[in-house]
Amino acid sequence: MADLVTSANQQIHDLMLAKPSLKGMGTTFVALAITPAPTPIAHIAHLGDSRAYLYRTGQLTQLTHDHTLVDRFVQSGLMDAAAALTHPDRHILTKGLGMGVQMQPELTSIPVTPHDLIVLCSDGLTKMLTDVSIASVLSHTVGNPHRACHDLIEEALNRGGQDNVTVIVVAYH
């Protein structure tokens, strides 16, 4: 997965060099691949503030961390997590596709078990819904990933939908 992301980043960078009007073009990225038995493993690659979550037995766990300026402040102890939620610069990216020639994705791997849900989403969802709200929606849609996607997007839009809302919910059986 890292090679695919690196290749995509290089192509974006090359396109910006060929067309100067595209300078500054970039995007966030999150992807999932599940390798099968004997022990199924979810492999996640990401750049930026698109996220991956695991919802297992009623608990939501964020599997990625945001590549943002404010997240760096939180990780270094310069800001607490509560202040980060409303900081005006919370969506300034430190990593993303197209943001540099040597952009490497962050890779995460975790075992998956039957009935796990893996949520991949853009910041359009997480700007509007807290992790508690996401978990609440998922708790009402267990077993139906299509309904979970619909309900998460609908809830984000109902709360103002300040950005594009992209959600993929994968149910592992």
ABEGO torsion letter per residue (X at the ends): XAAAAAAAAAAAAAAAAABAAABGBBBBBBBBBBBBOABBBBBBBBBEABBBBBBBGGBBBBABBBBBAAAAAAAAGABBAAAAAABAAAABBABBBGAEAABBBBBBBBBBBBGBBBBBBBAAAAAABBAAAAAAAAAAABGBAAAAAAAAAAAAAAAGGABBBBBBBBBBX
